Amino acid sequence: MSLNLITSSPLFGFTLTIAVMLFYQFIFRGTKTSLLNPVLFSIFSIIAILMLTGIPYEHYHKGASILSFFLGPMIVALAVPLYKQFDKLKANALPILAGISVGVVVSISSGILLSQLFGLSREVIVSMAPKGTTSAISMNLSQIQGGDVSMTVTFVNIAGIFGYMVATKVYQLLNITSPVAKGIGLGTSSHALGTRRALEMGEEEGAMSSLAIGVAGVLTTVFTPLLLSLFGI
């Protein structure tokens, strides 16, 4: 069986992604630092494998795209820890909504302003604008506005990985100790990876982060076209 036949199978991209992720999960299982992020190392490793072997990205994408199907169910599953912390949600409803709203506006506006500052094209600006929400939502928003979906996924991953890596240090530096504030901050700015980090901090942080993903997704859908129009994009 030829290598081309193997790599063109949808099972190739799917298996490679899972295998590389499990490898780094195993390697970093005993580490205490968030800098050793399995997702980040997996991304660079898969890129290196494709480049060194000459395997076309299209072959890898056939199988890897299957994993995108699980993004929706994964977000829905986050409702479980949220349900367990529902009383705390009701007690802090107004500040939570205000915090997520501000975070969404800052995320979209910062992407637009930075892109304009460096003279980037409209395609890049539109692709970067929805970076603060999860891939399942940001890809659709980018496509509707005329952005590049692949570029959007890259920006989303950068936001998620960066938040996962620096959240603990930032909270320590700013003396943020509230589990609600930690969870809302991570979910709003770093979506799924931020929520993973929040769950590592505690159940309450994870619940608030999962809430932030959902609310931020809805608000990003509303605010993205409005802010793009406001900035003349």
Biotite code that builds the C-alpha atoms (Angstrom):
import biotite.structure as struc

atoms = struc.array([
    struc.Atom([0.000, 0.000, 0.000], chain_id="A", res_id=1, res_name="MET", atom_name="CA", element="C"),
    struc.Atom([1.498, 3.339, -1.072], chain_id="A", res_id=2, res_name="SER", atom_name="CA", element="C"),
    struc.Atom([2.126, 6.195, 1.356], chain_id="A", res_id=3, res_name="LEU", atom_name="CA", element="C"),
    struc.Atom([-0.104, 8.468, -0.740], chain_id="A", res_id=4, res_name="ASN", atom_name="CA", element="C"),
    struc.Atom([-3.018, 6.039, -0.383], chain_id="A", res_id=5, res_name="LEU", atom_name="CA", element="C"),
    struc.Atom([-2.550, 5.891, 3.389], chain_id="A", res_id=6, res_name="ILE", atom_name="CA", element="C"),
    struc.Atom([-2.258, 9.648, 3.908], chain_id="A", res_id=7, res_name="THR", atom_name="CA", element="C"),
    struc.Atom([-5.251, 10.392, 1.671], chain_id="A", res_id=8, res_name="SER", atom_name="CA", element="C"),
    struc.Atom([-7.499, 8.354, 3.956], chain_id="A", res_id=9, res_name="SER", atom_name="CA", element="C"),
    struc.Atom([-9.594, 10.368, 6.465], chain_id="A", res_id=10, res_name="PRO", atom_name="CA", element="C"),
    struc.Atom([-8.254, 8.069, 9.188], chain_id="A", res_id=11, res_name="LEU", atom_name="CA", element="C"),
    struc.Atom([-4.738, 9.448, 8.692], chain_id="A", res_id=12, res_name="PHE", atom_name="CA", element="C"),
    struc.Atom([-5.371, 13.027, 9.841], chain_id="A", res_id=13, res_name="GLY", atom_name="CA", element="C"),
    struc.Atom([-7.692, 11.867, 12.612], chain_id="A", res_id=14, res_name="PHE", atom_name="CA", element="C"),
    struc.Atom([-5.240, 9.261, 13.938], chain_id="A", res_id=15, res_name="THR", atom_name="CA", element="C"),
    struc.Atom([-2.212, 11.550, 13.656], chain_id="A", res_id=16, res_name="LEU", atom_name="CA", element="C"),
    struc.Atom([-3.912, 14.337, 15.623], chain_id="A", res_id=17, res_name="THR", atom_name="CA", element="C"),
    struc.Atom([-5.071, 12.027, 18.420], chain_id="A", res_id=18, res_name="ILE", atom_name="CA", element="C"),
    struc.Atom([-1.710, 10.225, 18.608], chain_id="A", res_id=19, res_name="ALA", atom_name="CA", element="C"),
    struc.Atom([0.344, 13.427, 18.832], chain_id="A", res_id=20, res_name="VAL", atom_name="CA", element="C"),
    struc.Atom([-1.979, 14.919, 21.467], chain_id="A", res_id=21, res_name="MET", atom_name="CA", element="C"),
    struc.Atom([-1.870, 11.764, 23.589], chain_id="A", res_id=22, res_name="LEU", atom_name="CA", element="C"),
    struc.Atom([1.923, 11.680, 23.279], chain_id="A", res_id=23, res_name="PHE", atom_name="CA", element="C"),
    struc.Atom([2.323, 15.186, 24.679], chain_id="A", res_id=24, res_name="TYR", atom_name="CA", element="C"),
    struc.Atom([-0.336, 14.585, 27.317], chain_id="A", res_id=25, res_name="GLN", atom_name="CA", element="C"),
    struc.Atom([1.765, 11.644, 28.485], chain_id="A", res_id=26, res_name="PHE", atom_name="CA", element="C"),
    struc.Atom([5.056, 13.568, 28.315], chain_id="A", res_id=27, res_name="ILE", atom_name="CA", element="C"),
    struc.Atom([3.754, 16.578, 30.254], chain_id="A", res_id=28, res_name="PHE", atom_name="CA", element="C"),
    struc.Atom([1.442, 14.731, 32.668], chain_id="A", res_id=29, res_name="ARG", atom_name="CA", element="C"),
    struc.Atom([3.655, 15.368, 35.696], chain_id="A", res_id=30, res_name="GLY", atom_name="CA", element="C"),
    struc.Atom([4.601, 18.964, 34.955], chain_id="A", res_id=31, res_name="THR", atom_name="CA", element="C"),
    struc.Atom([3.275, 21.915, 36.953], chain_id="A", res_id=32, res_name="LYS", atom_name="CA", element="C"),
    struc.Atom([3.928, 24.657, 34.409], chain_id="A", res_id=33, res_name="THR", atom_name="CA", element="C"),
    struc.Atom([1.319, 25.794, 31.885], chain_id="A", res_id=34, res_name="SER", atom_name="CA", element="C"),
    struc.Atom([4.106, 26.699, 29.438], chain_id="A", res_id=35, res_name="LEU", atom_name="CA", element="C"),
    struc.Atom([4.366, 23.021, 28.489], chain_id="A", res_id=36, res_name="LEU", atom_name="CA", element="C"),
    struc.Atom([1.037, 23.037, 26.676], chain_id="A", res_id=37, res_name="ASN", atom_name="CA", element="C"),
    struc.Atom([0.219, 19.791, 24.799], chain_id="A", res_id=38, res_name="PRO", atom_name="CA", element="C"),
    struc.Atom([-1.924, 21.700, 22.285], chain_id="A", res_id=39, res_name="VAL", atom_name="CA", element="C"),
    struc.Atom([0.861, 24.121, 21.368], chain_id="A", res_id=40, res_name="LEU", atom_name="CA", element="C"),
    struc.Atom([3.463, 21.367, 21.010], chain_id="A", res_id=41, res_name="PHE", atom_name="CA", element="C"),
    struc.Atom([1.020, 19.226, 19.015], chain_id="A", res_id=42, res_name="SER", atom_name="CA", element="C"),
    struc.Atom([0.378, 22.029, 16.518], chain_id="A", res_id=43, res_name="ILE", atom_name="CA", element="C"),
    struc.Atom([4.076, 22.577, 15.805], chain_id="A", res_id=44, res_name="PHE", atom_name="CA", element="C"),
    struc.Atom([4.785, 18.848, 15.695], chain_id="A", res_id=45, res_name="SER", atom_name="CA", element="C"),
    struc.Atom([2.046, 18.144, 13.156], chain_id="A", res_id=46, res_name="ILE", atom_name="CA", element="C"),
    struc.Atom([3.221, 21.067, 10.989], chain_id="A", res_id=47, res_name="ILE", atom_name="CA", element="C"),
    struc.Atom([6.780, 19.701, 11.148], chain_id="A", res_id=48, res_name="ALA", atom_name="CA", element="C"),
    struc.Atom([5.636, 16.170, 10.237], chain_id="A", res_id=49, res_name="ILE", atom_name="CA", element="C"),
    struc.Atom([3.691, 17.407, 7.196], chain_id="A", res_id=50, res_name="LEU", atom_name="CA", element="C"),
    struc.Atom([6.583, 19.591, 6.015], chain_id="A", res_id=51, res_name="MET", atom_name="CA", element="C"),
    struc.Atom([9.285, 16.960, 6.486], chain_id="A", res_id=52, res_name="LEU", atom_name="CA", element="C"),
    struc.Atom([7.306, 14.168, 4.823], chain_id="A", res_id=53, res_name="THR", atom_name="CA", element="C"),
    struc.Atom([5.789, 16.309, 2.079], chain_id="A", res_id=54, res_name="GLY", atom_name="CA", element="C"),
    struc.Atom([2.293, 15.108, 2.924], chain_id="A", res_id=55, res_name="ILE", atom_name="CA", element="C"),
    struc.Atom([-0.253, 17.571, 1.453], chain_id="A", res_id=56, res_name="PRO", atom_name="CA", element="C"),
    struc.Atom([-2.253, 19.524, 4.000], chain_id="A", res_id=57, res_name="TYR", atom_name="CA", element="C"),
    struc.Atom([-5.426, 18.550, 2.134], chain_id="A", res_id=58, res_name="GLU", atom_name="CA", element="C"),
    struc.Atom([-4.767, 14.886, 2.988], chain_id="A", res_id=59, res_name="HIS", atom_name="CA", element="C"),
    struc.Atom([-4.315, 15.683, 6.669], chain_id="A", res_id=60, res_name="TYR", atom_name="CA", element="C"),
    struc.Atom([-7.372, 17.969, 6.736], chain_id="A", res_id=61, res_name="HIS", atom_name="CA", element="C"),
    struc.Atom([-9.699, 15.205, 5.536], chain_id="A", res_id=62, res_name="LYS", atom_name="CA", element="C"),
    struc.Atom([-9.361, 13.376, 8.822], chain_id="A", res_id=63, res_name="GLY", atom_name="CA", element="C"),
    struc.Atom([-8.560, 16.245, 11.158], chain_id="A", res_id=64, res_name="ALA", atom_name="CA", element="C"),
    struc.Atom([-11.766, 18.032, 10.164], chain_id="A", res_id=65, res_name="SER", atom_name="CA", element="C"),
    struc.Atom([-13.721, 15.133, 11.690], chain_id="A", res_id=66, res_name="ILE", atom_name="CA", element="C"),
    struc.Atom([-12.607, 16.395, 15.080], chain_id="A", res_id=67, res_name="LEU", atom_name="CA", element="C"),
    struc.Atom([-14.326, 19.721, 14.376], chain_id="A", res_id=68, res_name="SER", atom_name="CA", element="C"),
    struc.Atom([-17.637, 17.880, 14.655], chain_id="A", res_id=69, res_name="PHE", atom_name="CA", element="C"),
    struc.Atom([-17.000, 17.403, 18.362], chain_id="A", res_id=70, res_name="PHE", atom_name="CA", element="C"),
    struc.Atom([-16.609, 21.155, 19.049], chain_id="A", res_id=71, res_name="LEU", atom_name="CA", element="C"),
    struc.Atom([-20.356, 21.633, 19.362], chain_id="A", res_id=72, res_name="GLY", atom_name="CA", element="C"),
    struc.Atom([-21.014, 18.686, 21.732], chain_id="A", res_id=73, res_name="PRO", atom_name="CA", element="C"),
    struc.Atom([-17.969, 19.698, 23.782], chain_id="A", res_id=74, res_name="MET", atom_name="CA", element="C"),
    struc.Atom([-19.384, 23.193, 24.379], chain_id="A", res_id=75, res_name="ILE", atom_name="CA", element="C"),
    struc.Atom([-22.790, 21.739, 25.282], chain_id="A", res_id=76, res_name="VAL", atom_name="CA", element="C"),
    struc.Atom([-21.164, 19.317, 27.755], chain_id="A", res_id=77, res_name="ALA", atom_name="CA", element="C"),
    struc.Atom([-19.757, 22.297, 29.668], chain_id="A", res_id=78, res_name="LEU", atom_name="CA", element="C"),
    struc.Atom([-23.308, 22.904, 30.900], chain_id="A", res_id=79, res_name="ALA", atom_name="CA", element="C"),
    struc.Atom([-22.767, 20.167, 33.519], chain_id="A", res_id=80, res_name="VAL", atom_name="CA", element="C"),
    struc.Atom([-20.394, 22.130, 35.818], chain_id="A", res_id=81, res_name="PRO", atom_name="CA", element="C"),
    struc.Atom([-22.459, 25.266, 35.137], chain_id="A", res_id=82, res_name="LEU", atom_name="CA", element="C"),
    struc.Atom([-25.593, 23.538, 36.422], chain_id="A", res_id=83, res_name="TYR", atom_name="CA", element="C"),
    struc.Atom([-23.785, 22.573, 39.623], chain_id="A", res_id=84, res_name="LYS", atom_name="CA", element="C"),
    struc.Atom([-22.861, 26.224, 40.243], chain_id="A", res_id=85, res_name="GLN", atom_name="CA", element="C"),
    struc.Atom([-26.196, 27.737, 39.151], chain_id="A", res_id=86, res_name="PHE", atom_name="CA", element="C"),
    struc.Atom([-26.896, 29.411, 42.511], chain_id="A", res_id=87, res_name="ASP", atom_name="CA", element="C"),
    struc.Atom([-23.639, 31.363, 42.329], chain_id="A", res_id=88, res_name="LYS", atom_name="CA", element="C"),
    struc.Atom([-24.484, 32.330, 38.782], chain_id="A", res_id=89, res_name="LEU", atom_name="CA", element="C"),
    struc.Atom([-27.796, 33.848, 39.839], chain_id="A", res_id=90, res_name="LYS", atom_name="CA", element="C"),
    struc.Atom([-26.149, 35.710, 42.722], chain_id="A", res_id=91, res_name="ALA", atom_name="CA", element="C"),
    struc.Atom([-23.597, 37.320, 40.396], chain_id="A", res_id=92, res_name="ASN", atom_name="CA", element="C"),
    struc.Atom([-25.667, 37.644, 37.212], chain_id="A", res_id=93, res_name="ALA", atom_name="CA", element="C"),
    struc.Atom([-25.244, 41.405, 36.625], chain_id="A", res_id=94, res_name="LEU", atom_name="CA", element="C"),
    struc.Atom([-21.453, 41.690, 37.146], chain_id="A", res_id=95, res_name="PRO", atom_name="CA", element="C"),
    struc.Atom([-20.931, 38.480, 35.154], chain_id="A", res_id=96, res_name="ILE", atom_name="CA", element="C"),
    struc.Atom([-22.908, 39.789, 32.171], chain_id="A", res_id=97, res_name="LEU", atom_name="CA", element="C"),
    struc.Atom([-21.180, 43.179, 32.373], chain_id="A", res_id=98, res_name="ALA", atom_name="CA", element="C"),
    struc.Atom([-17.733, 41.582, 32.546], chain_id="A", res_id=99, res_name="GLY", atom_name="CA", element="C"),
    struc.Atom([-18.358, 39.298, 29.565], chain_id="A", res_id=100, res_name="ILE", atom_name="CA", element="C"),
    struc.Atom([-19.807, 42.175, 27.515], chain_id="A", res_id=101, res_name="SER", atom_name="CA", element="C"),
    struc.Atom([-16.790, 44.399, 28.150], chain_id="A", res_id=102, res_name="VAL", atom_name="CA", element="C"),
    struc.Atom([-14.431, 41.519, 27.400], chain_id="A", res_id=103, res_name="GLY", atom_name="CA", element="C"),
    struc.Atom([-16.130, 40.786, 24.060], chain_id="A", res_id=104, res_name="VAL", atom_name="CA", element="C"),
    struc.Atom([-16.068, 44.442, 22.957], chain_id="A", res_id=105, res_name="VAL", atom_name="CA", element="C"),
    struc.Atom([-12.388, 44.784, 23.924], chain_id="A", res_id=106, res_name="VAL", atom_name="CA", element="C"),
    struc.Atom([-11.483, 41.539, 22.132], chain_id="A", res_id=107, res_name="SER", atom_name="CA", element="C"),
    struc.Atom([-13.140, 42.524, 18.862], chain_id="A", res_id=108, res_name="ILE", atom_name="CA", element="C"),
    struc.Atom([-12.030, 46.177, 18.978], chain_id="A", res_id=109, res_name="SER", atom_name="CA", element="C"),
    struc.Atom([-8.418, 45.321, 19.798], chain_id="A", res_id=110, res_name="SER", atom_name="CA", element="C"),
    struc.Atom([-8.223, 42.965, 16.823], chain_id="A", res_id=111, res_name="GLY", atom_name="CA", element="C"),
    struc.Atom([-9.629, 45.612, 14.481], chain_id="A", res_id=112, res_name="ILE", atom_name="CA", element="C"),
    struc.Atom([-7.470, 48.462, 15.817], chain_id="A", res_id=113, res_name="LEU", atom_name="CA", element="C"),
    struc.Atom([-4.232, 46.466, 15.800], chain_id="A", res_id=114, res_name="LEU", atom_name="CA", element="C"),
    struc.Atom([-4.902, 45.307, 12.246], chain_id="A", res_id=115, res_name="SER", atom_name="CA", element="C"),
    struc.Atom([-5.566, 48.867, 11.113], chain_id="A", res_id=116, res_name="GLN", atom_name="CA", element="C"),
    struc.Atom([-2.478, 50.125, 12.955], chain_id="A", res_id=117, res_name="LEU", atom_name="CA", element="C"),
    struc.Atom([-0.259, 47.753, 10.969], chain_id="A", res_id=118, res_name="PHE", atom_name="CA", element="C"),
    struc.Atom([-2.089, 48.387, 7.705], chain_id="A", res_id=119, res_name="GLY", atom_name="CA", element="C"),
    struc.Atom([-3.412, 44.859, 7.299], chain_id="A", res_id=120, res_name="LEU", atom_name="CA", element="C"),
    struc.Atom([-6.011, 43.961, 4.683], chain_id="A", res_id=121, res_name="SER", atom_name="CA", element="C"),
    struc.Atom([-9.755, 43.779, 5.298], chain_id="A", res_id=122, res_name="ARG", atom_name="CA", element="C"),
    struc.Atom([-9.579, 39.980, 5.010], chain_id="A", res_id=123, res_name="GLU", atom_name="CA", element="C"),
    struc.Atom([-7.111, 39.806, 7.903], chain_id="A", res_id=124, res_name="VAL", atom_name="CA", element="C"),
    struc.Atom([-9.125, 42.263, 10.003], chain_id="A", res_id=125, res_name="ILE", atom_name="CA", element="C"),
    struc.Atom([-12.360, 40.321, 9.522], chain_id="A", res_id=126, res_name="VAL", atom_name="CA", element="C"),
    struc.Atom([-10.563, 37.046, 10.208], chain_id="A", res_id=127, res_name="SER", atom_name="CA", element="C"),
    struc.Atom([-9.093, 38.360, 13.460], chain_id="A", res_id=128, res_name="MET", atom_name="CA", element="C"),
    struc.Atom([-12.154, 40.180, 14.828], chain_id="A", res_id=129, res_name="ALA", atom_name="CA", element="C"),
    struc.Atom([-14.026, 37.122, 16.240], chain_id="A", res_id=130, res_name="PRO", atom_name="CA", element="C"),
    struc.Atom([-10.875, 35.550, 17.770], chain_id="A", res_id=131, res_name="LYS", atom_name="CA", element="C"),
    struc.Atom([-12.270, 35.773, 21.308], chain_id="A", res_id=132, res_name="GLY", atom_name="CA", element="C"),
    struc.Atom([-14.948, 33.133, 20.854], chain_id="A", res_id=133, res_name="THR", atom_name="CA", element="C"),
    struc.Atom([-14.779, 29.409, 20.202], chain_id="A", res_id=134, res_name="THR", atom_name="CA", element="C"),
    struc.Atom([-13.871, 28.048, 16.755], chain_id="A", res_id=135, res_name="SER", atom_name="CA", element="C"),
    struc.Atom([-17.377, 26.718, 16.058], chain_id="A", res_id=136, res_name="ALA", atom_name="CA", element="C"),
    struc.Atom([-18.750, 30.276, 16.155], chain_id="A", res_id=137, res_name="ILE", atom_name="CA", element="C"),
    struc.Atom([-15.770, 32.329, 14.979], chain_id="A", res_id=138, res_name="SER", atom_name="CA", element="C"),
    struc.Atom([-15.359, 30.344, 11.749], chain_id="A", res_id=139, res_name="MET", atom_name="CA", element="C"),
    struc.Atom([-18.945, 31.047, 10.709], chain_id="A", res_id=140, res_name="ASN", atom_name="CA", element="C"),
    struc.Atom([-18.661, 34.734, 11.589], chain_id="A", res_id=141, res_name="LEU", atom_name="CA", element="C"),
    struc.Atom([-15.433, 35.069, 9.632], chain_id="A", res_id=142, res_name="SER", atom_name="CA", element="C"),
    struc.Atom([-16.866, 33.322, 6.577], chain_id="A", res_id=143, res_name="GLN", atom_name="CA", element="C"),
    struc.Atom([-20.019, 35.454, 6.568], chain_id="A", res_id=144, res_name="ILE", atom_name="CA", element="C"),
    struc.Atom([-17.974, 38.671, 6.735], chain_id="A", res_id=145, res_name="GLN", atom_name="CA", element="C"),
    struc.Atom([-15.593, 37.576, 3.976], chain_id="A", res_id=146, res_name="GLY", atom_name="CA", element="C"),
    struc.Atom([-12.664, 36.472, 6.115], chain_id="A", res_id=147, res_name="GLY", atom_name="CA", element="C"),
    struc.Atom([-10.337, 33.492, 5.808], chain_id="A", res_id=148, res_name="ASP", atom_name="CA", element="C"),
    struc.Atom([-11.543, 30.613, 7.992], chain_id="A", res_id=149, res_name="VAL", atom_name="CA", element="C"),
    struc.Atom([-8.082, 29.049, 8.320], chain_id="A", res_id=150, res_name="SER", atom_name="CA", element="C"),
    struc.Atom([-6.669, 32.366, 9.452], chain_id="A", res_id=151, res_name="MET", atom_name="CA", element="C"),
    struc.Atom([-9.482, 32.757, 11.975], chain_id="A", res_id=152, res_name="THR", atom_name="CA", element="C"),
    struc.Atom([-8.789, 29.333, 13.478], chain_id="A", res_id=153, res_name="VAL", atom_name="CA", element="C"),
    struc.Atom([-5.139, 30.340, 13.834], chain_id="A", res_id=154, res_name="THR", atom_name="CA", element="C"),
    struc.Atom([-6.055, 33.511, 15.727], chain_id="A", res_id=155, res_name="PHE", atom_name="CA", element="C"),
    struc.Atom([-8.517, 31.590, 17.914], chain_id="A", res_id=156, res_name="VAL", atom_name="CA", element="C"),
    struc.Atom([-5.833, 29.035, 18.794], chain_id="A", res_id=157, res_name="ASN", atom_name="CA", element="C"),
    struc.Atom([-3.308, 31.764, 19.605], chain_id="A", res_id=158, res_name="ILE", atom_name="CA", element="C"),
    struc.Atom([-5.812, 33.443, 21.941], chain_id="A", res_id=159, res_name="ALA", atom_name="CA", element="C"),
    struc.Atom([-6.640, 30.147, 23.635], chain_id="A", res_id=160, res_name="GLY", atom_name="CA", element="C"),
    struc.Atom([-3.056, 28.974, 24.046], chain_id="A", res_id=161, res_name="ILE", atom_name="CA", element="C"),
    struc.Atom([-1.849, 32.363, 25.279], chain_id="A", res_id=162, res_name="PHE", atom_name="CA", element="C"),
    struc.Atom([-4.633, 32.564, 27.868], chain_id="A", res_id=163, res_name="GLY", atom_name="CA", element="C"),
    struc.Atom([-3.953, 29.028, 29.043], chain_id="A", res_id=164, res_name="TYR", atom_name="CA", element="C"),
    struc.Atom([-0.262, 29.771, 29.480], chain_id="A", res_id=165, res_name="MET", atom_name="CA", element="C"),
    struc.Atom([-0.360, 33.163, 31.235], chain_id="A", res_id=166, res_name="VAL", atom_name="CA", element="C"),
    struc.Atom([-3.643, 33.138, 33.189], chain_id="A", res_id=167, res_name="ALA", atom_name="CA", element="C"),
    struc.Atom([-2.226, 31.931, 36.504], chain_id="A", res_id=168, res_name="THR", atom_name="CA", element="C"),
    struc.Atom([0.642, 34.435, 36.485], chain_id="A", res_id=169, res_name="LYS", atom_name="CA", element="C"),
    struc.Atom([-1.641, 37.308, 35.493], chain_id="A", res_id=170, res_name="VAL", atom_name="CA", element="C"),
    struc.Atom([-4.091, 36.504, 38.283], chain_id="A", res_id=171, res_name="TYR", atom_name="CA", element="C"),
    struc.Atom([-1.265, 36.333, 40.789], chain_id="A", res_id=172, res_name="GLN", atom_name="CA", element="C"),
    struc.Atom([0.219, 39.603, 39.554], chain_id="A", res_id=173, res_name="LEU", atom_name="CA", element="C"),
    struc.Atom([-3.128, 41.423, 39.755], chain_id="A", res_id=174, res_name="LEU", atom_name="CA", element="C"),
    struc.Atom([-4.093, 39.662, 42.999], chain_id="A", res_id=175, res_name="ASN", atom_name="CA", element="C"),
    struc.Atom([-7.302, 38.257, 41.507], chain_id="A", res_id=176, res_name="ILE", atom_name="CA", element="C"),
    struc.Atom([-8.580, 35.550, 43.854], chain_id="A", res_id=177, res_name="THR", atom_name="CA", element="C"),
    struc.Atom([-12.310, 35.319, 43.056], chain_id="A", res_id=178, res_name="SER", atom_name="CA", element="C"),
    struc.Atom([-13.152, 31.986, 41.372], chain_id="A", res_id=179, res_name="PRO", atom_name="CA", element="C"),
    struc.Atom([-15.990, 33.715, 39.489], chain_id="A", res_id=180, res_name="VAL", atom_name="CA", element="C"),
    struc.Atom([-13.679, 36.427, 38.123], chain_id="A", res_id=181, res_name="ALA", atom_name="CA", element="C"),
    struc.Atom([-11.032, 33.879, 37.130], chain_id="A", res_id=182, res_name="LYS", atom_name="CA", element="C"),
    struc.Atom([-13.511, 31.705, 35.268], chain_id="A", res_id=183, res_name="GLY", atom_name="CA", element="C"),
    struc.Atom([-15.239, 34.576, 33.493], chain_id="A", res_id=184, res_name="ILE", atom_name="CA", element="C"),
    struc.Atom([-11.904, 36.063, 32.419], chain_id="A", res_id=185, res_name="GLY", atom_name="CA", element="C"),
    struc.Atom([-10.621, 32.791, 30.974], chain_id="A", res_id=186, res_name="LEU", atom_name="CA", element="C"),
    struc.Atom([-13.846, 31.818, 29.224], chain_id="A", res_id=187, res_name="GLY", atom_name="CA", element="C"),
    struc.Atom([-14.331, 35.248, 27.673], chain_id="A", res_id=188, res_name="THR", atom_name="CA", element="C"),
    struc.Atom([-10.785, 35.705, 26.396], chain_id="A", res_id=189, res_name="SER", atom_name="CA", element="C"),
    struc.Atom([-9.551, 32.152, 25.763], chain_id="A", res_id=190, res_name="SER", atom_name="CA", element="C"),
    struc.Atom([-12.721, 30.086, 25.123], chain_id="A", res_id=191, res_name="HIS", atom_name="CA", element="C"),
    struc.Atom([-12.232, 26.270, 25.182], chain_id="A", res_id=192, res_name="ALA", atom_name="CA", element="C"),
    struc.Atom([-8.560, 26.166, 26.180], chain_id="A", res_id=193, res_name="LEU", atom_name="CA", element="C"),
    struc.Atom([-9.208, 28.844, 28.778], chain_id="A", res_id=194, res_name="GLY", atom_name="CA", element="C"),
    struc.Atom([-12.027, 26.723, 30.148], chain_id="A", res_id=195, res_name="THR", atom_name="CA", element="C"),
    struc.Atom([-9.719, 23.756, 30.387], chain_id="A", res_id=196, res_name="ARG", atom_name="CA", element="C"),
    struc.Atom([-7.343, 25.888, 32.426], chain_id="A", res_id=197, res_name="ARG", atom_name="CA", element="C"),
    struc.Atom([-10.240, 27.101, 34.568], chain_id="A", res_id=198, res_name="ALA", atom_name="CA", element="C"),
    struc.Atom([-11.351, 23.516, 35.253], chain_id="A", res_id=199, res_name="LEU", atom_name="CA", element="C"),
    struc.Atom([-7.807, 22.753, 36.402], chain_id="A", res_id=200, res_name="GLU", atom_name="CA", element="C"),
    struc.Atom([-8.153, 25.625, 38.885], chain_id="A", res_id=201, res_name="MET", atom_name="CA", element="C"),
    struc.Atom([-11.456, 24.378, 40.285], chain_id="A", res_id=202, res_name="GLY", atom_name="CA", element="C"),
    struc.Atom([-15.049, 23.403, 39.536], chain_id="A", res_id=203, res_name="GLU", atom_name="CA", element="C"),
    struc.Atom([-16.424, 26.887, 40.183], chain_id="A", res_id=204, res_name="GLU", atom_name="CA", element="C"),
    struc.Atom([-13.875, 28.491, 37.876], chain_id="A", res_id=205, res_name="GLU", atom_name="CA", element="C"),
    struc.Atom([-14.702, 25.907, 35.205], chain_id="A", res_id=206, res_name="GLY", atom_name="CA", element="C"),
    struc.Atom([-18.436, 26.506, 35.531], chain_id="A", res_id=207, res_name="ALA", atom_name="CA", element="C"),
    struc.Atom([-18.061, 30.265, 35.169], chain_id="A", res_id=208, res_name="MET", atom_name="CA", element="C"),
    struc.Atom([-15.732, 29.830, 32.212], chain_id="A", res_id=209, res_name="SER", atom_name="CA", element="C"),
    struc.Atom([-18.166, 27.527, 30.420], chain_id="A", res_id=210, res_name="SER", atom_name="CA", element="C"),
    struc.Atom([-20.886, 30.124, 30.975], chain_id="A", res_id=211, res_name="LEU", atom_name="CA", element="C"),
    struc.Atom([-18.623, 32.828, 29.561], chain_id="A", res_id=212, res_name="ALA", atom_name="CA", element="C"),
    struc.Atom([-18.013, 30.796, 26.384], chain_id="A", res_id=213, res_name="ILE", atom_name="CA", element="C"),
    struc.Atom([-21.728, 30.584, 25.638], chain_id="A", res_id=214, res_name="GLY", atom_name="CA", element="C"),
    struc.Atom([-22.569, 34.202, 26.453], chain_id="A", res_id=215, res_name="VAL", atom_name="CA", element="C"),
    struc.Atom([-19.436, 35.513, 24.712], chain_id="A", res_id=216, res_name="ALA", atom_name="CA", element="C"),
    struc.Atom([-20.357, 33.511, 21.620], chain_id="A", res_id=217, res_name="GLY", atom_name="CA", element="C"),
    struc.Atom([-23.798, 35.119, 21.435], chain_id="A", res_id=218, res_name="VAL", atom_name="CA", element="C"),
    struc.Atom([-22.436, 38.613, 22.091], chain_id="A", res_id=219, res_name="LEU", atom_name="CA", element="C"),
    struc.Atom([-19.607, 38.171, 19.585], chain_id="A", res_id=220, res_name="THR", atom_name="CA", element="C"),
    struc.Atom([-22.149, 37.213, 16.936], chain_id="A", res_id=221, res_name="THR", atom_name="CA", element="C"),
    struc.Atom([-24.048, 40.452, 17.616], chain_id="A", res_id=222, res_name="VAL", atom_name="CA", element="C"),
    struc.Atom([-21.129, 42.836, 18.189], chain_id="A", res_id=223, res_name="PHE", atom_name="CA", element="C"),
    struc.Atom([-18.752, 41.719, 15.409], chain_id="A", res_id=224, res_name="THR", atom_name="CA", element="C"),
    struc.Atom([-20.736, 43.110, 12.437], chain_id="A", res_id=225, res_name="PRO", atom_name="CA", element="C"),
    struc.Atom([-21.675, 46.220, 14.443], chain_id="A", res_id=226, res_name="LEU", atom_name="CA", element="C"),
    struc.Atom([-18.083, 47.058, 15.400], chain_id="A", res_id=227, res_name="LEU", atom_name="CA", element="C"),
    struc.Atom([-16.773, 46.269, 11.913], chain_id="A", res_id=228, res_name="LEU", atom_name="CA", element="C"),
    struc.Atom([-19.318, 48.723, 10.551], chain_id="A", res_id=229, res_name="SER", atom_name="CA", element="C"),
    struc.Atom([-18.475, 51.284, 13.246], chain_id="A", res_id=230, res_name="LEU", atom_name="CA", element="C"),
    struc.Atom([-14.777, 51.164, 12.321], chain_id="A", res_id=231, res_name="PHE", atom_name="CA", element="C"),
    struc.Atom([-15.639, 51.397, 8.624], chain_id="A", res_id=232, res_name="GLY", atom_name="CA", element="C"),
    struc.Atom([-14.489, 47.894, 7.725], chain_id="A", res_id=233, res_name="ILE", atom_name="CA", element="C"),
])
